[in-house]
C-alpha cells in the first residue's frame, strides 16, 4: 500500500508539473514565481521518483535482509532516504505555494496553482505517514 501511495504521488506531481509548465508558457517571462514553481515542482517529481525507486529496492530485498542486523540497518538507512526525499518534495511544493502567496500572478492562476499543489502536498504527506510507519517497523 505504501508503494502505491508513492506511485499516486508521482503521477499527481507530474500532472501538476505539466500544469504549472503550461501556465509558465501563457504568462510573461518576467513572472519569476511561475518559473520557480515549475522548477520546484519538477524537483519534487524527481524526489518522489527517487523515493519510489528506493522503496522498490527495499521491498524487493527486505525479507532476506531483515534476518540480520546489518540488513535491517541498511533498510533503515534506505527508508530514511525515502523520508528525507519525500519531506523535501513537500518543502518544494510549500515553497511554490508561498511564492504565489507573495506575488499575485492573477486570482484564477493563484487559486488553481494553490489547489493543485496543495492536493499534491496532502498526497505526499499521507504517503510519508505510511512510509514513517513502515520505517518504524524496519
N, CA, C and O atoms as CSV, one atom per row, in Angstrom:
chain,resi,resn,atom,element,x,y,z
A,1,UNK,N,N,0.818,-1.193,0.000
A,1,UNK,CA,C,0.000,0.000,0.000
A,1,UNK,C,C,0.866,1.262,0.000
A,1,UNK,O,O,0.536,2.234,-0.680
A,2,UNK,N,N,1.958,1.258,0.747
A,2,UNK,CA,C,2.839,2.417,0.805
A,2,UNK,C,C,3.404,2.724,-0.572
A,2,UNK,O,O,3.447,3.882,-0.988
A,3,UNK,N,N,3.835,1.692,-1.274
A,3,UNK,CA,C,4.403,1.874,-2.606
A,3,UNK,C,C,3.369,2.467,-3.553
A,3,UNK,O,O,3.691,3.346,-4.352
A,4,UNK,N,N,2.144,1.998,-3.472
A,4,UNK,CA,C,1.107,2.521,-4.362
A,4,UNK,C,C,0.834,4.001,-4.073
A,4,UNK,O,O,0.544,4.763,-4.995
A,5,UNK,N,N,0.923,4.408,-2.824
A,5,UNK,CA,C,0.729,5.826,-2.481
A,5,UNK,C,C,1.833,6.674,-3.106
A,5,UNK,O,O,1.577,7.774,-3.596
A,6,UNK,N,N,3.056,6.161,-3.088
A,6,UNK,CA,C,4.168,6.896,-3.682
A,6,UNK,C,C,3.956,7.013,-5.191
A,6,UNK,O,O,4.245,8.055,-5.779
A,7,UNK,N,N,3.456,5.955,-5.817
A,7,UNK,CA,C,3.179,5.988,-7.258
A,7,UNK,C,C,2.113,7.046,-7.563
A,7,UNK,O,O,2.260,7.819,-8.509
A,8,UNK,N,N,1.050,7.080,-6.770
A,8,UNK,CA,C,-0.004,8.087,-6.962
A,8,UNK,C,C,0.585,9.484,-6.818
A,8,UNK,O,O,0.257,10.380,-7.596
A,9,UNK,N,N,1.449,9.671,-5.832
A,9,UNK,CA,C,2.095,10.974,-5.648
A,9,UNK,C,C,2.883,11.368,-6.884
A,9,UNK,O,O,2.831,12.515,-7.328
A,10,UNK,N,N,3.610,10.410,-7.436
A,10,UNK,CA,C,4.420,10.684,-8.616
A,10,UNK,C,C,3.533,11.115,-9.785
A,10,UNK,O,O,3.844,12.079,-10.485
A,11,UNK,N,N,2.446,10.407,-9.989
A,11,UNK,CA,C,1.528,10.744,-11.084
A,11,UNK,C,C,0.943,12.138,-10.879
A,11,UNK,O,O,0.951,12.957,-11.798
A,12,UNK,N,N,0.443,12.408,-9.694
A,12,UNK,CA,C,-0.158,13.720,-9.413
A,12,UNK,C,C,0.874,14.836,-9.521
A,12,UNK,O,O,0.579,15.906,-10.053
A,13,UNK,N,N,2.075,14.594,-9.022
A,13,UNK,CA,C,3.122,15.615,-9.100
A,13,UNK,C,C,3.503,15.875,-10.556
A,13,UNK,O,O,3.760,17.018,-10.933
A,14,UNK,N,N,3.541,14.827,-11.373
A,14,UNK,CA,C,3.811,15.004,-12.806
A,14,UNK,C,C,2.728,15.865,-13.452
A,14,UNK,O,O,3.030,16.785,-14.212
A,15,UNK,N,N,1.477,15.565,-13.151
A,15,UNK,CA,C,0.372,16.354,-13.711
A,15,UNK,C,C,0.478,17.808,-13.268
A,15,UNK,O,O,0.257,18.721,-14.064
A,16,UNK,N,N,0.811,18.020,-12.014
A,16,UNK,CA,C,0.948,19.381,-11.508
A,16,UNK,C,C,2.104,20.096,-12.194
A,16,UNK,O,O,1.992,21.272,-12.541
A,17,UNK,N,N,3.209,19.391,-12.388
A,17,UNK,CA,C,4.350,19.984,-13.092
A,17,UNK,C,C,3.946,20.379,-14.511
A,17,UNK,O,O,4.303,21.460,-14.980
A,18,UNK,N,N,3.213,19.521,-15.184
A,18,UNK,CA,C,2.744,19.835,-16.538
A,18,UNK,C,C,1.823,21.058,-16.521
A,18,UNK,O,O,1.910,21.927,-17.389
A,19,UNK,N,N,0.952,21.109,-15.533
A,19,UNK,CA,C,0.011,22.227,-15.423
A,19,UNK,C,C,0.760,23.542,-15.191
A,19,UNK,O,O,0.494,24.540,-15.861
A,20,UNK,N,N,1.691,23.537,-14.245
A,20,UNK,CA,C,2.426,24.756,-13.929
A,20,UNK,C,C,3.300,25.165,-15.125
A,20,UNK,O,O,3.472,26.356,-15.385
A,21,UNK,N,N,3.844,24.196,-15.843
A,21,UNK,CA,C,4.623,24.499,-17.045
A,21,UNK,C,C,3.737,25.165,-18.094
A,21,UNK,O,O,4.155,26.117,-18.753
A,22,UNK,N,N,2.524,24.667,-18.246
A,22,UNK,CA,C,1.583,25.271,-19.200
A,22,UNK,C,C,1.274,26.714,-18.816
A,22,UNK,O,O,1.162,27.578,-19.685
A,23,UNK,N,N,1.137,26.974,-17.529
A,23,UNK,CA,C,0.897,28.345,-17.060
A,23,UNK,C,C,2.096,29.215,-17.408
A,23,UNK,O,O,1.948,30.345,-17.874
A,24,UNK,N,N,3.278,28.675,-17.176
A,24,UNK,CA,C,4.504,29.433,-17.467
A,24,UNK,C,C,4.530,29.860,-18.933
A,24,UNK,O,O,4.953,30.971,-19.253
A,25,UNK,N,N,4.084,28.991,-19.805
A,25,UNK,CA,C,4.100,29.296,-21.235
A,25,UNK,C,C,3.057,30.347,-21.624
A,25,UNK,O,O,3.170,30.960,-22.685
A,26,UNK,N,N,2.047,30.560,-20.781
A,26,UNK,CA,C,0.994,31.537,-21.071
A,26,UNK,C,C,1.278,32.906,-20.449
A,26,UNK,O,O,0.758,33.925,-20.905
A,27,UNK,N,N,2.095,32.916,-19.421
A,27,UNK,CA,C,2.346,34.143,-18.665
A,27,UNK,C,C,3.696,34.707,-19.097
A,27,UNK,O,O,4.587,33.963,-19.509
A,28,UNK,N,N,3.836,36.002,-19.002
A,28,UNK,CA,C,5.074,36.640,-19.437
A,28,UNK,C,C,6.277,36.097,-18.667
A,28,UNK,O,O,6.168,35.674,-17.516
A,29,UNK,N,N,7.409,36.125,-19.332
A,29,UNK,CA,C,8.642,35.562,-18.768
A,29,UNK,C,C,9.094,36.295,-17.513
A,29,UNK,O,O,9.914,35.774,-16.757
A,30,UNK,N,N,8.574,37.490,-17.281
A,30,UNK,CA,C,9.008,38.250,-16.101
A,30,UNK,C,C,8.473,37.662,-14.795
A,30,UNK,O,O,8.939,38.027,-13.715
A,31,UNK,N,N,7.520,36.774,-14.885
A,31,UNK,CA,C,6.920,36.219,-13.666
A,31,UNK,C,C,7.796,35.102,-13.103
A,31,UNK,O,O,7.589,33.918,-13.368
A,32,UNK,N,N,8.766,35.522,-12.327
A,32,UNK,CA,C,9.750,34.608,-11.758
A,32,UNK,C,C,9.080,33.549,-10.883
A,32,UNK,O,O,9.539,32.409,-10.825
A,33,UNK,N,N,8.017,33.919,-10.217
A,33,UNK,CA,C,7.352,32.986,-9.311
A,33,UNK,C,C,6.871,31.743,-10.061
A,33,UNK,O,O,6.932,30.634,-9.531
A,34,UNK,N,N,6.401,31.928,-11.270
A,34,UNK,CA,C,5.920,30.778,-12.046
A,34,UNK,C,C,7.098,29.901,-12.450
A,34,UNK,O,O,7.036,28.677,-12.325
A,35,UNK,N,N,8.166,30.519,-12.931
A,35,UNK,CA,C,9.358,29.738,-13.305
A,35,UNK,C,C,9.899,28.974,-12.102
A,35,UNK,O,O,10.252,27.799,-12.209
A,36,UNK,N,N,9.959,29.646,-10.964
A,36,UNK,CA,C,10.441,28.984,-9.745
A,36,UNK,C,C,9.546,27.808,-9.380
A,36,UNK,O,O,10.034,26.742,-9.005
A,37,UNK,N,N,8.243,28.002,-9.490
A,37,UNK,CA,C,7.305,26.944,-9.142
A,37,UNK,C,C,7.472,25.746,-10.074
A,37,UNK,O,O,7.403,24.598,-9.634
A,38,UNK,N,N,7.691,26.014,-11.353
A,38,UNK,CA,C,7.927,24.921,-12.307
A,38,UNK,C,C,9.150,24.121,-11.874
A,38,UNK,O,O,9.107,22.892,-11.826
A,39,UNK,N,N,10.226,24.808,-11.563
A,39,UNK,CA,C,11.453,24.107,-11.157
A,39,UNK,C,C,11.260,23.348,-9.845
A,39,UNK,O,O,11.726,22.217,-9.700
A,40,UNK,N,N,10.575,23.971,-8.897
A,40,UNK,CA,C,10.312,23.309,-7.622
A,40,UNK,C,C,9.442,22.067,-7.799
A,40,UNK,O,O,9.671,21.042,-7.158
A,41,UNK,N,N,8.447,22.169,-8.670
A,41,UNK,CA,C,7.554,21.036,-8.899
A,41,UNK,C,C,8.285,19.920,-9.632
A,41,UNK,O,O,8.117,18.747,-9.301
A,42,UNK,N,N,9.084,20.271,-10.613
A,42,UNK,CA,C,9.891,19.255,-11.296
A,42,UNK,C,C,10.865,18.602,-10.319
A,42,UNK,O,O,11.101,17.395,-10.378
A,43,UNK,N,N,11.423,19.404,-9.427
A,43,UNK,CA,C,12.300,18.854,-8.400
A,43,UNK,C,C,11.559,17.889,-7.489
A,43,UNK,O,O,12.094,16.846,-7.115
A,44,UNK,N,N,10.328,18.237,-7.132
A,44,UNK,CA,C,9.509,17.352,-6.296
A,44,UNK,C,C,9.233,16.039,-7.019
A,44,UNK,O,O,9.266,14.971,-6.408
A,45,UNK,N,N,8.960,16.118,-8.314
A,45,UNK,CA,C,8.735,14.901,-9.106
A,45,UNK,C,C,9.974,14.015,-9.044
A,45,UNK,O,O,9.861,12.805,-8.849
A,46,UNK,N,N,11.141,14.602,-9.206
A,46,UNK,CA,C,12.385,13.830,-9.129
A,46,UNK,C,C,12.583,13.187,-7.766
A,46,UNK,O,O,13.018,12.039,-7.674
A,47,UNK,N,N,12.270,13.917,-6.718
A,47,UNK,CA,C,12.408,13.381,-5.360
A,47,UNK,C,C,11.427,12.234,-5.114
A,47,UNK,O,O,11.775,11.238,-4.481
A,48,UNK,N,N,10.214,12.378,-5.613
A,48,UNK,CA,C,9.227,11.305,-5.454
A,48,UNK,C,C,9.661,10.085,-6.261
A,48,UNK,O,O,9.517,8.952,-5.803
A,49,UNK,N,N,10.193,10.314,-7.462
A,49,UNK,CA,C,10.676,9.207,-8.295
A,49,UNK,C,C,11.816,8.469,-7.578
A,49,UNK,O,O,11.861,7.239,-7.566
A,50,UNK,N,N,12.733,9.237,-6.983
A,50,UNK,CA,C,13.826,8.621,-6.215
A,50,UNK,C,C,13.273,7.812,-5.046
A,50,UNK,O,O,13.753,6.715,-4.760
A,51,UNK,N,N,12.270,8.355,-4.379
A,51,UNK,CA,C,11.636,7.652,-3.253
A,51,UNK,C,C,11.010,6.345,-3.714
A,51,UNK,O,O,11.134,5.316,-3.050
A,52,UNK,N,N,10.339,6.397,-4.855
A,52,UNK,CA,C,9.707,5.205,-5.409
A,52,UNK,C,C,10.754,4.140,-5.719
A,52,UNK,O,O,10.572,2.968,-5.387
A,53,UNK,N,N,11.844,4.549,-6.352
A,53,UNK,CA,C,12.912,3.592,-6.676
A,53,UNK,C,C,13.506,2.973,-5.414
A,53,UNK,O,O,13.782,1.774,-5.368
A,54,UNK,N,N,13.697,3.796,-4.404
A,54,UNK,CA,C,14.270,3.297,-3.147
A,54,UNK,C,C,13.300,2.336,-2.449
A,54,UNK,O,O,13.709,1.308,-1.911
A,55,UNK,N,N,12.012,2.687,-2.467
A,55,UNK,CA,C,11.004,1.802,-1.867
A,55,UNK,C,C,10.958,0.462,-2.590
A,55,UNK,O,O,10.856,-0.585,-1.951
A,56,UNK,N,N,11.033,0.488,-3.902
A,56,UNK,CA,C,11.037,-0.761,-4.671
A,56,UNK,C,C,12.211,-1.629,-4.246
A,56,UNK,O,O,12.064,-2.838,-4.063
A,57,UNK,N,N,13.381,-1.007,-4.090
A,57,UNK,CA,C,14.572,-1.752,-3.695
A,57,UNK,C,C,14.394,-2.358,-2.299
A,57,UNK,O,O,14.751,-3.512,-2.063
A,58,UNK,N,N,13.848,-1.578,-1.398
A,58,UNK,CA,C,13.621,-2.067,-0.032
A,58,UNK,C,C,12.646,-3.235,-0.046
A,58,UNK,O,O,12.888,-4.257,0.596
A,59,UNK,N,N,11.556,-3.089,-0.768
A,59,UNK,CA,C,10.521,-4.132,-0.774
A,59,UNK,C,C,10.988,-5.405,-1.463
A,59,UNK,O,O,10.593,-6.502,-1.066
A,60,UNK,N,N,11.818,-5.276,-2.481
A,60,UNK,CA,C,12.329,-6.460,-3.182
A,60,UNK,C,C,13.219,-7.314,-2.299
A,60,UNK,O,O,13.185,-8.543,-2.352
A,61,UNK,N,N,14.007,-6.642,-1.494
A,61,UNK,CA,C,15.028,-7.385,-0.760
A,61,UNK,C,C,14.831,-7.398,0.743
A,61,UNK,O,O,15.692,-7.898,1.467
A,62,UNK,N,N,13.739,-6.869,1.224
A,62,UNK,CA,C,13.611,-6.714,2.672
A,62,UNK,C,C,13.492,-8.038,3.422
A,62,UNK,O,O,13.972,-8.142,4.551
A,63,UNK,N,N,12.865,-9.054,2.824
A,63,UNK,CA,C,12.683,-10.320,3.538
A,63,UNK,C,C,13.993,-10.943,3.975
A,63,UNK,O,O,14.161,-11.279,5.147
A,64,UNK,N,N,14.914,-11.100,3.053
A,64,UNK,CA,C,16.205,-11.707,3.376
A,64,UNK,C,C,17.051,-10.796,4.251
A,64,UNK,O,O,17.763,-11.263,5.139
A,65,UNK,N,N,16.971,-9.508,4.000
A,65,UNK,CA,C,17.831,-8.582,4.749
A,65,UNK,C,C,17.361,-8.363,6.179
A,65,UNK,O,O,18.156,-7.953,7.024
A,66,UNK,N,N,16.119,-8.620,6.465
A,66,UNK,CA,C,15.621,-8.418,7.829
A,66,UNK,C,C,16.157,-9.464,8.804
A,66,UNK,O,O,16.012,-9.323,10.018
A,67,UNK,N,N,16.770,-10.503,8.268
A,67,UNK,CA,C,17.241,-11.601,9.119
A,67,UNK,C,C,18.500,-11.271,9.902
A,67,UNK,O,O,18.816,-11.960,10.872
A,68,UNK,N,N,19.226,-10.236,9.505
A,68,UNK,CA,C,20.435,-9.890,10.260
A,68,UNK,C,C,20.466,-8.379,10.513
A,68,UNK,O,O,19.798,-7.600,9.832
A,69,UNK,N,N,21.243,-8.003,11.491
A,69,UNK,CA,C,21.281,-6.603,11.922
A,69,UNK,C,C,21.801,-5.680,10.820
A,69,UNK,O,O,21.281,-4.579,10.636
A,70,UNK,N,N,22.806,-6.116,10.103
A,70,UNK,CA,C,23.346,-5.287,9.024
A,70,UNK,C,C,22.270,-5.020,7.960
A,70,UNK,O,O,22.141,-3.891,7.485
A,71,UNK,N,N,21.519,-6.023,7.594
A,71,UNK,CA,C,20.437,-5.857,6.628
A,71,UNK,C,C,19.370,-4.913,7.131
A,71,UNK,O,O,18.875,-4.068,6.385
A,72,UNK,N,N,19.011,-5.055,8.408
A,72,UNK,CA,C,18.000,-4.159,8.981
A,72,UNK,C,C,18.516,-2.720,9.015
A,72,UNK,O,O,17.760,-1.776,8.781
A,73,UNK,N,N,19.792,-2.563,9.305
A,73,UNK,CA,C,20.398,-1.230,9.333
A,73,UNK,C,C,20.353,-0.598,7.924
A,73,UNK,O,O,20.066,0.590,7.779
A,74,UNK,N,N,20.639,-1.402,6.906
A,74,UNK,CA,C,20.570,-0.902,5.529
A,74,UNK,C,C,19.148,-0.497,5.155
A,74,UNK,O,O,18.940,0.526,4.504
A,75,UNK,N,N,18.180,-1.297,5.565
A,75,UNK,CA,C,16.776,-0.961,5.291
A,75,UNK,C,C,16.410,0.353,5.981
A,75,UNK,O,O,15.759,1.211,5.384
A,76,UNK,N,N,16.827,0.508,7.230
A,76,UNK,CA,C,16.533,1.749,7.949
A,76,UNK,C,C,17.167,2.950,7.241
A,76,UNK,O,O,16.556,4.014,7.143
A,77,UNK,N,N,18.394,2.771,6.751
A,77,UNK,CA,C,19.066,3.848,6.027
A,77,UNK,C,C,18.302,4.193,4.744
A,77,UNK,O,O,18.076,5.367,4.448
A,78,UNK,N,N,17.915,3.184,4.000
A,78,UNK,CA,C,17.175,3.416,2.752
A,78,UNK,C,C,15.826,4.072,3.032
A,78,UNK,O,O,15.393,4.952,2.287
A,79,UNK,N,N,15.174,3.653,4.087
A,79,UNK,CA,C,13.895,4.264,4.436
A,79,UNK,C,C,14.091,5.711,4.897
A,79,UNK,O,O,13.233,6.560,4.655
A,80,UNK,N,N,15.204,5.992,5.552
A,80,UNK,CA,C,15.467,7.386,5.940
A,80,UNK,C,C,15.681,8.243,4.696
A,80,UNK,O,O,15.321,9.420,4.683
A,81,UNK,N,N,16.271,7.654,3.645
A,81,UNK,CA,C,16.392,8.381,2.384
A,81,UNK,C,C,15.006,8.733,1.844
A,81,UNK,O,O,14.762,9.868,1.435
A,82,UNK,N,N,14.107,7.757,1.847
A,82,UNK,CA,C,12.740,7.983,1.354
A,82,UNK,C,C,12.072,9.084,2.178
A,82,UNK,O,O,11.440,9.982,1.622
A,83,UNK,N,N,12.210,9.014,3.492
A,83,UNK,CA,C,11.600,10.024,4.354
A,83,UNK,C,C,12.154,11.416,4.044
A,83,UNK,O,O,11.402,12.387,3.961
A,84,UNK,N,N,13.467,11.503,3.876
A,84,UNK,CA,C,14.115,12.782,3.577
A,84,UNK,C,C,13.648,13.331,2.239
A,84,UNK,O,O,13.311,14.510,2.129
A,85,UNK,N,N,13.628,12.474,1.219
A,85,UNK,CA,C,13.254,12.935,-0.120
A,85,UNK,C,C,11.790,13.340,-0.192
A,85,UNK,O,O,11.451,14.321,-0.853
A,86,UNK,N,N,10.928,12.603,0.475
A,86,UNK,CA,C,9.511,12.960,0.438
A,86,UNK,C,C,9.256,14.241,1.234
A,86,UNK,O,O,8.415,15.056,0.853
A,87,UNK,N,N,9.978,14.416,2.333
A,87,UNK,CA,C,9.875,15.668,3.091
A,87,UNK,C,C,10.362,16.844,2.245
A,87,UNK,O,O,9.770,17.923,2.268
A,88,UNK,N,N,11.438,16.626,1.505
A,88,UNK,CA,C,11.957,17.680,0.623
A,88,UNK,C,C,10.959,17.999,-0.492
A,88,UNK,O,O,10.827,19.157,-0.889
A,89,UNK,N,N,10.257,16.982,-1.000
A,89,UNK,CA,C,9.235,17.220,-2.029
A,89,UNK,C,C,8.113,18.095,-1.464
A,89,UNK,O,O,7.603,18.976,-2.156
A,90,UNK,N,N,7.735,17.852,-0.219
A,90,UNK,CA,C,6.722,18.688,0.434
A,90,UNK,C,C,7.237,20.119,0.558
A,90,UNK,O,O,6.510,21.072,0.279
A,91,UNK,N,N,8.487,20.266,0.977
A,91,UNK,CA,C,9.086,21.594,1.119
A,91,UNK,C,C,9.089,22.324,-0.218
A,91,UNK,O,O,8.774,23.512,-0.282
A,92,UNK,N,N,9.447,21.611,-1.289
A,92,UNK,CA,C,9.431,22.235,-2.627
A,92,UNK,C,C,8.047,22.773,-2.960
A,92,UNK,O,O,7.910,23.904,-3.427
A,93,UNK,N,N,7.033,21.969,-2.720
A,93,UNK,CA,C,5.680,22.376,-3.060
A,93,UNK,C,C,5.191,23.504,-2.157
A,93,UNK,O,O,4.486,24.403,-2.616
A,94,UNK,N,N,5.559,23.462,-0.875
A,94,UNK,CA,C,5.208,24.561,0.031
A,94,UNK,C,C,5.856,25.869,-0.434
A,94,UNK,O,O,5.229,26.927,-0.400
A,95,UNK,N,N,7.104,25.783,-0.865
A,95,UNK,CA,C,7.821,26.960,-1.351
A,95,UNK,C,C,7.142,27.513,-2.604
A,95,UNK,O,O,7.032,28.727,-2.775
A,96,UNK,N,N,6.694,26.627,-3.465
A,96,UNK,CA,C,5.956,27.049,-4.662
A,96,UNK,C,C,4.707,27.829,-4.263
A,96,UNK,O,O,4.455,28.914,-4.787
A,97,UNK,N,N,3.928,27.279,-3.339
A,97,UNK,CA,C,2.688,27.947,-2.916
A,97,UNK,C,C,2.993,29.282,-2.242
A,97,UNK,O,O,2.270,30.256,-2.451
A,98,UNK,N,N,4.055,29.339,-1.438
A,98,UNK,CA,C,4.419,30.597,-0.784
A,98,UNK,C,C,4.755,31.672,-1.805
A,98,UNK,O,O,4.425,32.844,-1.620
A,99,UNK,N,N,5.418,31.262,-2.886
A,99,UNK,CA,C,5.738,32.217,-3.943
A,99,UNK,C,C,4.490,32.828,-4.535
A,99,UNK,O,O,4.451,34.029,-4.802
A,100,UNK,N,N,3.470,32.014,-4.743
A,100,UNK,CA,C,2.220,32.529,-5.287
A,100,UNK,C,C,1.475,33.378,-4.264
A,100,UNK,O,O,0.710,34.268,-4.638
A,101,UNK,N,N,1.689,33.112,-2.977
A,101,UNK,CA,C,1.072,33.950,-1.941
A,101,UNK,C,C,1.768,35.309,-1.862
A,101,UNK,O,O,1.134,36.328,-1.589
A,102,UNK,N,N,3.083,35.308,-2.106
A,102,UNK,CA,C,3.856,36.543,-2.005
A,102,UNK,C,C,3.679,37.451,-3.221
A,102,UNK,O,O,3.654,38.675,-3.085
A,103,UNK,N,N,3.557,36.860,-4.399
A,103,UNK,CA,C,3.441,37.620,-5.645
A,103,UNK,C,C,2.151,37.204,-6.334
A,103,UNK,O,O,1.999,36.052,-6.741
A,104,UNK,N,N,1.259,38.110,-6.457
A,104,UNK,CA,C,-0.028,37.817,-7.091
A,104,UNK,C,C,0.141,37.778,-8.609
A,104,UNK,O,O,0.389,38.806,-9.240
A,105,UNK,N,N,0.005,36.593,-9.185
A,105,UNK,CA,C,0.093,36.432,-10.635
A,105,UNK,C,C,-1.253,36.737,-11.260
A,105,UNK,O,O,-1.325,37.315,-12.344
A,106,UNK,N,N,-2.296,36.358,-10.592
A,106,UNK,CA,C,-3.675,36.543,-11.055
A,106,UNK,C,C,-4.545,35.639,-10.217
A,106,UNK,O,O,-4.172,34.497,-9.952
A,107,UNK,N,N,-5.691,36.122,-9.795
A,107,UNK,CA,C,-6.536,35.361,-8.866
A,107,UNK,C,C,-6.804,33.946,-9.361
A,107,UNK,O,O,-6.653,32.988,-8.602
A,108,UNK,N,N,-7.198,33.800,-10.620
A,108,UNK,CA,C,-7.529,32.474,-11.144
A,108,UNK,C,C,-6.306,31.560,-11.111
A,108,UNK,O,O,-6.397,30.417,-10.663
A,109,UNK,N,N,-5.176,32.052,-11.577
A,109,UNK,CA,C,-3.945,31.254,-11.596
A,109,UNK,C,C,-3.505,30.937,-10.173
A,109,UNK,O,O,-3.158,29.796,-9.866
A,110,UNK,N,N,-3.518,31.938,-9.312
A,110,UNK,CA,C,-3.131,31.724,-7.914
A,110,UNK,C,C,-3.980,30.629,-7.268
A,110,UNK,O,O,-3.458,29.735,-6.602
A,111,UNK,N,N,-5.296,30.712,-7.475
A,111,UNK,CA,C,-6.206,29.731,-6.877
A,111,UNK,C,C,-5.985,28.333,-7.451
A,111,UNK,O,O,-5.968,27.348,-6.712
A,112,UNK,N,N,-5.816,28.250,-8.772
A,112,UNK,CA,C,-5.622,26.938,-9.401
A,112,UNK,C,C,-4.316,26.292,-8.957
A,112,UNK,O,O,-4.285,25.104,-8.636
A,113,UNK,N,N,-3.247,27.065,-8.939
A,113,UNK,CA,C,-1.953,26.516,-8.516
A,113,UNK,C,C,-2.029,26.103,-7.054
A,113,UNK,O,O,-1.557,25.028,-6.685
A,114,UNK,N,N,-2.612,26.941,-6.230
A,114,UNK,CA,C,-2.737,26.619,-4.809
A,114,UNK,C,C,-3.522,25.332,-4.603
A,114,UNK,O,O,-3.153,24.500,-3.774
A,115,UNK,N,N,-4.599,25.170,-5.353
A,115,UNK,CA,C,-5.419,23.963,-5.227
A,115,UNK,C,C,-4.645,22.721,-5.670
A,115,UNK,O,O,-4.624,21.717,-4.958
A,116,UNK,N,N,-4.016,22.784,-6.831
A,116,UNK,CA,C,-3.320,21.614,-7.373
A,116,UNK,C,C,-2.085,21.260,-6.548
A,116,UNK,O,O,-1.862,20.093,-6.228
A,117,UNK,N,N,-1.299,22.249,-6.211
A,117,UNK,CA,C,-0.089,21.994,-5.432
A,117,UNK,C,C,-0.463,21.556,-4.018
A,117,UNK,O,O,0.170,20.662,-3.456
A,118,UNK,N,N,-1.483,22.178,-3.446
A,118,UNK,CA,C,-1.941,21.777,-2.110
A,118,UNK,C,C,-2.394,20.330,-2.070
A,118,UNK,O,O,-2.155,19.620,-1.093
A,119,UNK,N,N,-3.057,19.893,-3.149
A,119,UNK,CA,C,-3.507,18.499,-3.239
A,119,UNK,C,C,-2.308,17.550,-3.270
A,119,UNK,O,O,-2.316,16.509,-2.612
A,120,UNK,N,N,-1.281,17.913,-4.035
A,120,UNK,CA,C,-0.073,17.086,-4.095
A,120,UNK,C,C,0.588,17.025,-2.716
A,120,UNK,O,O,1.054,15.966,-2.296
A,121,UNK,N,N,0.629,18.148,-2.021
A,121,UNK,CA,C,1.221,18.165,-0.673
A,121,UNK,C,C,0.460,17.209,0.249
A,121,UNK,O,O,1.077,16.475,1.021
A,122,UNK,N,N,-0.867,17.213,0.176
A,122,UNK,CA,C,-1.660,16.298,1.011
A,122,UNK,C,C,-1.354,14.841,0.676
A,122,UNK,O,O,-1.206,14.006,1.569
A,123,UNK,N,N,-1.262,14.545,-0.615
A,123,UNK,CA,C,-0.944,13.170,-1.022
A,123,UNK,C,C,0.430,12.742,-0.519
A,123,UNK,O,O,0.596,11.644,0.011
A,124,UNK,N,N,1.397,13.613,-0.691
A,124,UNK,CA,C,2.756,13.282,-0.238
A,124,UNK,C,C,2.769,13.116,1.279
A,124,UNK,O,O,3.406,12.199,1.797
A,125,UNK,N,N,2.076,13.991,1.986
A,125,UNK,CA,C,2.017,13.894,3.453
A,125,UNK,C,C,1.403,12.574,3.898
A,125,UNK,O,O,1.889,11.939,4.833
A,126,UNK,N,N,0.334,12.166,3.224
A,126,UNK,CA,C,-0.293,10.883,3.558
A,126,UNK,C,C,0.656,9.723,3.293
A,126,UNK,O,O,0.790,8.819,4.117
A,127,UNK,N,N,1.312,9.755,2.138
A,127,UNK,CA,C,2.257,8.689,1.814
A,127,UNK,C,C,3.426,8.697,2.793
A,127,UNK,O,O,3.896,7.638,3.211
A,128,UNK,N,N,3.893,9.877,3.156
A,128,UNK,CA,C,5.001,9.974,4.107
A,128,UNK,C,C,4.614,9.384,5.455
A,128,UNK,O,O,5.442,8.762,6.120
A,129,UNK,N,N,3.382,9.572,5.857
A,129,UNK,CA,C,2.904,8.969,7.103
A,129,UNK,C,C,3.005,7.445,7.028
A,129,UNK,O,O,3.446,6.802,7.981
A,130,UNK,N,N,2.598,6.872,5.901
A,130,UNK,CA,C,2.708,5.420,5.718
A,130,UNK,C,C,4.167,4.977,5.680
A,130,UNK,O,O,4.529,3.949,6.253
A,131,UNK,N,N,4.997,5.759,5.003
A,131,UNK,CA,C,6.436,5.455,4.951
A,131,UNK,C,C,7.015,5.478,6.363
A,131,UNK,O,O,7.807,4.609,6.727
A,132,UNK,N,N,6.624,6.463,7.151
A,132,UNK,CA,C,7.114,6.549,8.536
A,132,UNK,C,C,6.726,5.316,9.344
A,132,UNK,O,O,7.525,4.803,10.128
A,133,UNK,N,N,5.501,4.844,9.150
A,133,UNK,CA,C,5.058,3.627,9.846
A,133,UNK,C,C,5.857,2.419,9.393
A,133,UNK,O,O,6.282,1.601,10.209
A,134,UNK,N,N,6.059,2.312,8.090
A,134,UNK,CA,C,6.845,1.205,7.536
A,134,UNK,C,C,8.276,1.262,8.067
A,134,UNK,O,O,8.844,0.237,8.444
A,135,UNK,N,N,8.855,2.463,8.096
A,135,UNK,CA,C,10.236,2.630,8.567
A,135,UNK,C,C,10.363,2.270,10.051
A,135,UNK,O,O,11.376,1.715,10.476
A,136,UNK,N,N,9.341,2.584,10.821
A,136,UNK,CA,C,9.381,2.278,12.251
A,136,UNK,C,C,9.408,0.768,12.494
A,136,UNK,O,O,9.945,0.304,13.500
A,137,UNK,N,N,8.834,0.018,11.578
A,137,UNK,CA,C,8.813,-1.437,11.704
A,137,UNK,C,C,10.059,-2.100,11.140
A,137,UNK,O,O,10.265,-3.299,11.328
A,138,UNK,N,N,10.893,-1.327,10.449
A,138,UNK,CA,C,12.082,-1.899,9.784
A,138,UNK,C,C,13.154,-2.281,10.784
A,138,UNK,O,O,14.213,-2.774,10.396
